[in-house]
Amino acid sequence: WASATQLDAALLAPPALPQTLAAAPSTPPELRPGSSSPDSMDYDRLNSPSTSAITLELMGHRLHISQDPNSKHLGTTVWDASMVFAKFLEKNSRKGRFCPSKLKGKRAIELGAGCGLAGLGMALLGCDVVTTDQVEVLPLLMRNVERNKSWIAQSNPDSGSFGSVTVAELDWGNKEHIRAVEPPFDYIIGTDVVYSEHLLQPLLETIIALSGPKTKVLVCDFPAQVVLFHPCKGL
């Protein structure tokens, strides 16, 4: 795997996380998702165990993202990075490469989508998005996608800017799952996906398998920056 420089990477500074959303400090590396210690589940929370939903104003829409902080699966919690990524898209949507006129109809896939916030952000810019995760996370992910699609359609029925969002199972490295989502994609996105060393190889293999010559990959790991790179350059 090439270095960020070899991959023609651009570090894109994300906006500050709104104070109303900064419910907890960023998670220490040893307590990131994928930690082998069951005890870490008590600390690995963006919100308190009683917080069942996050409301976020994004691109003129109010998104309602359900979560399950008491679940034993880390994908059912809204993590800081997904909100930073969504606000990054909003900040950069007025001009440049992330404006809706340039993203309309582009195919995007979200890896490790969890509660689905980042994928919904791409769909608000006109992308046709496939949000993916492990099978245990899919019921919550599907609920978030369907409810927010319905609310967006009801609040602005005449808007043609919203793309589409679907949900699919994708275990990293699973060739059948990869074929089923019909690569290549224009954009591959992920938030807080790089958290355990043993997952790096299947993640990178999956990114390469989903990529074409012009694919762009956006990865956000709060509180670091959003990184944009091209996986087919320098490999």
C-alpha positions as CSV (number, residue, x, y, z in Angstrom):
1,W,0.0,0.0,0.0
2,A,1.5,3.3,-1.1
3,S,2.1,6.3,1.1
4,A,-0.4,9.2,1.2
5,T,2.0,11.2,-1.1
6,Q,2.2,8.4,-3.6
7,L,-1.6,8.2,-3.6
8,D,-1.9,11.9,-4.5
9,A,-3.6,12.5,-1.2
10,A,-5.1,15.9,-0.2
11,L,-5.7,16.7,3.4
12,L,-9.0,18.5,3.7
13,A,-9.6,20.3,7.0
14,P,-13.0,19.5,8.4
15,P,-15.2,22.1,10.1
16,A,-15.3,22.3,13.9
17,L,-17.8,19.9,15.5
18,P,-20.8,21.9,16.7
19,Q,-20.8,22.3,20.5
20,T,-24.3,20.8,20.7
21,L,-22.9,17.6,19.2
22,A,-19.6,17.4,21.1
23,A,-21.1,15.2,23.8
24,A,-17.9,13.5,24.7
25,P,-14.2,13.7,24.1
26,S,-12.7,11.6,21.2
27,T,-12.2,8.0,22.1
28,P,-8.7,6.9,23.1
29,P,-7.1,4.6,20.6
30,E,-7.1,1.7,23.0
31,L,-10.9,2.0,23.4
32,R,-11.7,2.4,19.7
33,P,-14.2,0.0,18.1
34,G,-12.7,-3.5,17.7
35,S,-11.0,-3.4,21.1
36,S,-10.9,-6.9,22.4
37,S,-11.9,-5.9,25.9
38,P,-15.6,-6.2,26.6
39,D,-15.1,-3.7,29.4
40,S,-14.3,-1.0,26.9
41,M,-17.9,-1.0,25.8
42,D,-18.8,1.1,28.9
43,Y,-16.4,3.9,27.7
44,D,-16.7,3.7,23.9
45,R,-19.7,6.0,23.6
46,L,-20.2,9.3,21.9
47,N,-23.3,9.7,23.9
48,S,-24.7,8.5,27.2
49,P,-26.4,5.0,27.3
50,S,-29.7,6.8,27.4
51,T,-29.3,8.6,24.1
52,S,-31.3,6.8,21.5
53,A,-31.1,9.3,18.7
54,I,-29.0,12.2,17.2
55,T,-30.6,15.1,15.4
56,L,-28.4,17.0,13.0
57,E,-29.1,19.9,10.7
58,L,-27.5,19.2,7.4
59,M,-27.8,21.0,4.0
60,G,-31.2,22.4,4.9
61,H,-32.6,19.2,6.3
62,R,-33.0,17.9,9.8
63,L,-31.7,14.3,10.0
64,H,-32.8,12.0,12.8
65,I,-30.3,9.2,13.3
66,S,-31.3,6.4,15.7
67,Q,-28.6,4.5,17.6
68,D,-28.4,1.8,20.2
69,P,-25.6,2.7,22.7
70,N,-26.4,-0.4,24.8
71,S,-25.8,-2.8,21.9
72,K,-22.8,-5.1,22.0
73,H,-22.0,-4.1,18.4
74,L,-20.0,-1.0,18.0
75,G,-21.6,-0.2,14.6
76,T,-24.8,0.9,16.3
77,T,-23.4,4.1,17.8
78,V,-23.1,7.4,16.1
79,W,-19.4,8.2,16.2
80,D,-17.8,11.7,16.1
81,A,-16.1,11.2,12.7
82,S,-19.4,10.6,10.9
83,M,-20.7,14.0,12.1
84,V,-17.5,15.7,11.2
85,F,-17.6,14.1,7.7
86,A,-21.2,15.2,7.2
87,K,-20.4,18.8,8.2
88,F,-17.3,18.7,6.0
89,L,-19.6,17.8,3.0
90,E,-21.9,20.7,3.9
91,K,-19.0,23.1,4.2
92,N,-17.6,22.2,0.9
93,S,-20.9,21.8,-1.0
94,R,-21.2,25.4,-2.1
95,K,-18.3,25.2,-4.6
96,G,-15.5,22.9,-5.8
97,R,-15.5,19.1,-6.1
98,F,-18.3,18.5,-3.6
99,C,-21.0,20.8,-5.1
100,P,-24.2,19.0,-6.0
101,S,-23.8,19.8,-9.7
102,K,-20.6,17.7,-9.8
103,L,-21.9,14.9,-7.6
104,K,-25.3,14.4,-9.1
105,G,-25.6,10.8,-10.3
106,K,-22.2,9.7,-9.0
107,R,-22.0,6.3,-7.4
108,A,-20.8,6.1,-3.9
109,I,-20.4,3.3,-1.3
110,E,-20.0,3.7,2.4
111,L,-17.9,1.0,4.2
112,G,-18.8,0.3,7.8
113,A,-21.7,2.6,7.6
114,G,-23.0,1.9,11.1
115,C,-26.0,4.3,11.6
116,G,-25.7,5.7,8.0
117,L,-25.1,9.4,8.6
118,A,-22.2,9.8,6.2
119,G,-24.0,8.0,3.3
120,L,-27.0,10.2,3.8
121,G,-24.8,13.2,3.5
122,M,-23.5,12.0,0.1
123,A,-27.1,11.4,-1.0
124,L,-28.1,14.9,-0.1
125,L,-25.5,16.1,-2.6
126,G,-27.0,13.9,-5.3
127,C,-25.0,10.7,-5.1
128,D,-26.5,7.3,-5.6
129,V,-25.2,5.7,-2.4
130,V,-24.9,2.1,-1.2
131,T,-24.4,2.0,2.6
132,T,-22.9,-1.2,3.8
133,D,-22.0,-3.0,7.1
134,Q,-22.1,-6.4,8.8
135,V,-25.4,-8.2,8.9
136,E,-25.9,-7.4,12.7
137,V,-26.0,-3.7,12.0
138,L,-28.3,-3.7,8.9
139,P,-31.7,-3.5,10.7
140,L,-30.7,-0.2,12.4
141,L,-29.0,1.1,9.3
142,M,-32.1,0.3,7.1
143,R,-34.4,2.0,9.6
144,N,-32.3,5.2,9.6
145,V,-32.1,5.2,5.8
146,E,-35.8,4.6,5.1
147,R,-37.0,7.1,7.8
148,N,-34.7,9.9,6.6
149,K,-35.5,9.3,3.0
150,S,-39.2,9.6,3.8
151,W,-38.7,12.8,5.9
152,I,-36.6,14.4,3.2
153,A,-39.1,13.6,0.5
154,Q,-42.0,15.0,2.6
155,S,-40.2,18.2,3.6
156,N,-39.1,19.0,0.0
157,P,-41.1,16.9,-2.5
158,D,-40.1,19.0,-5.5
159,S,-36.4,18.7,-4.8
160,G,-34.4,16.8,-7.4
161,S,-31.1,17.2,-5.6
162,F,-31.4,14.1,-3.4
163,G,-29.8,11.1,-4.9
164,S,-30.6,7.6,-3.6
165,V,-29.6,5.4,-0.7
166,T,-29.7,1.6,-0.5
167,V,-28.4,-0.8,2.1
168,A,-26.3,-3.9,1.6
169,E,-24.3,-6.4,3.6
170,L,-20.6,-6.2,3.0
171,D,-18.0,-8.0,5.1
172,W,-14.6,-6.7,4.1
173,G,-12.7,-9.1,1.9
174,N,-15.9,-11.1,1.1
175,K,-15.8,-11.4,-2.7
176,E,-19.4,-12.4,-3.1
177,H,-20.5,-9.3,-1.1
178,I,-18.2,-7.1,-3.2
179,R,-19.6,-8.5,-6.5
180,A,-23.1,-8.0,-5.3
181,V,-22.8,-4.2,-5.0
182,E,-21.5,-4.0,-8.6
183,P,-18.3,-2.0,-8.5
184,P,-16.6,0.2,-9.5
185,F,-17.7,3.3,-7.6
186,D,-16.9,7.0,-8.1
187,Y,-16.5,7.5,-4.4
188,I,-15.7,5.2,-1.5
189,I,-16.3,6.7,2.0
190,G,-15.6,5.6,5.5
191,T,-15.7,7.2,9.0
192,D,-13.8,5.7,12.0
193,V,-13.1,2.6,10.0
194,V,-9.4,2.3,10.7
195,Y,-9.4,1.2,14.3
196,S,-7.8,-2.2,14.5
197,E,-4.6,-3.4,12.8
198,H,-6.0,-6.8,11.9
199,L,-8.8,-5.2,9.8
200,L,-6.4,-3.1,7.7
201,Q,-5.6,-5.8,5.1
202,P,-9.3,-6.8,4.4
203,L,-10.2,-3.1,4.3
204,L,-7.6,-2.2,1.8
205,E,-8.4,-5.3,-0.3
206,T,-12.0,-4.2,-0.3
207,I,-11.2,-0.6,-1.3
208,I,-9.1,-1.8,-4.2
209,A,-11.8,-4.3,-5.4
210,L,-14.5,-1.6,-5.3
211,S,-12.3,0.9,-7.2
212,G,-11.9,1.9,-10.8
213,P,-9.3,4.2,-12.5
214,K,-11.1,7.4,-11.4
215,T,-12.4,6.3,-7.9
216,K,-11.8,8.7,-5.0
217,V,-11.7,7.5,-1.4
218,L,-12.7,9.7,1.5
219,V,-11.7,8.6,5.0
220,C,-12.4,10.5,8.2
221,D,-11.0,9.6,11.6
222,F,-12.0,12.3,14.2
223,P,-10.2,14.4,15.5
224,A,-7.9,14.0,12.5
225,Q,-8.5,15.4,9.0
226,V,-10.6,14.1,6.2
227,V,-8.2,12.4,3.7
228,L,-8.9,12.1,0.0
229,F,-6.9,9.7,-2.1
230,H,-7.0,7.8,-5.3
231,P,-6.3,4.1,-4.7
232,C,-5.3,3.2,-8.3
233,K,-2.4,5.6,-8.3
234,G,1.0,4.6,-6.9
235,L,0.0,0.9,-6.4
